[in-house]
Amino acid sequence: MIKYKYIYKITYPNGKIYVGSDATGSYLTYFGSPTRKYLEKDYPYEKQKELEIKKTILDSFEKISNKDLRSKEREYIVKLGSNNPKIGYNLKPKFIEVEPNV
């Protein structure tokens, strides 16, 4: 069996997302590692008792270096805006809000 490396998106009930990558090919068992304190802020204990999240595979690769996989992950984070605290839970790359030209 071929172990694909992949980029995934986790969508939480509040609509916020987390984008990550997995180099082990564990499609079914790995759901990322967003920063716990930010999730717990949005989901206190009572809301954690029943929580449905959705995992979407955004891209998969049969042959890619781990360095290139991380680069692709970063591209998706920026493209989807998951590093914007209003949109997602990714902390890197650091989100910089741009002031609109008035």
C-alpha positions in Angstrom: 0.0 0.0 0.0 1.3 3.5 -0.9 1.6 5.9 1.9 0.6 9.3 0.6 1.6 12.5 2.3 -1.2 15.0 2.4 -2.5 18.5 3.3 -5.8 18.5 5.2 -8.3 21.0 6.5 -10.2 20.5 9.8 -13.5 22.5 10.0 -15.0 23.0 13.5 -18.7 23.7 14.2 -18.1 27.4 14.6 -16.8 27.5 11.0 -13.1 28.1 12.0 -10.6 25.9 10.3 -7.2 24.4 10.9 -4.8 23.4 8.0 -2.1 20.8 8.5 -0.1 18.2 6.8 0.7 14.6 7.5 3.7 12.7 6.3 2.7 9.3 7.8 -0.4 8.6 5.6 -2.7 8.2 8.6 -5.8 9.6 6.9 -8.3 8.1 9.4 -6.5 8.6 12.7 -4.8 12.0 12.5 -6.8 15.2 13.1 -4.0 17.8 13.5 -2.5 19.6 16.4 -4.0 23.1 16.7 -3.1 25.0 19.9 -5.3 23.7 22.7 -5.8 26.9 24.5 -7.5 28.6 21.5 -9.8 25.6 20.9 -10.7 25.5 24.6 -11.5 29.3 24.5 -14.1 28.6 21.7 -15.1 25.2 23.2 -15.3 25.2 27.0 -15.8 21.8 28.7 -19.6 21.6 28.2 -19.2 22.2 24.4 -16.5 19.5 24.2 -18.9 16.7 25.2 -20.2 16.3 21.7 -18.2 17.9 19.0 -18.4 17.2 15.3 -15.5 18.2 13.1 -15.0 17.6 9.4 -11.7 16.6 7.9 -11.1 17.4 4.2 -8.1 16.2 2.3 -7.0 19.2 0.2 -4.1 17.6 -1.6 -2.1 14.4 -1.6 1.3 13.4 -2.8 2.9 10.1 -3.5 6.4 11.5 -3.7 7.3 14.8 -2.0 10.0 15.7 0.5 8.9 16.7 4.0 10.3 20.2 3.4 8.2 20.6 0.2 5.1 19.2 2.1 5.5 21.9 4.8 5.9 24.5 2.1 2.7 23.4 0.4 1.0 23.4 3.9 2.0 27.0 4.4 0.6 27.9 0.9 -2.8 26.5 1.9 -2.7 28.2 5.3 -2.2 31.6 3.6 -4.6 30.8 0.7 -7.4 29.8 3.1 -6.6 32.4 5.7 -6.5 29.9 8.6 -3.8 31.9 10.3 -6.3 34.8 10.7 -7.7 34.3 14.2 -11.2 35.3 12.8 -11.0 32.4 10.4 -8.8 29.7 11.8 -6.5 28.2 14.4 -3.2 28.2 12.6 -0.6 30.3 14.4 2.1 30.2 11.7 2.8 31.9 9.5 1.9 34.9 11.7 -1.1 36.7 10.4 -0.6 40.4 9.6 -3.7 42.4 9.0 -3.4 44.9 6.2 -5.1 48.2 6.6 -7.2 49.1 3.6 -6.1 52.1 1.6 -8.5 54.9 2.2 
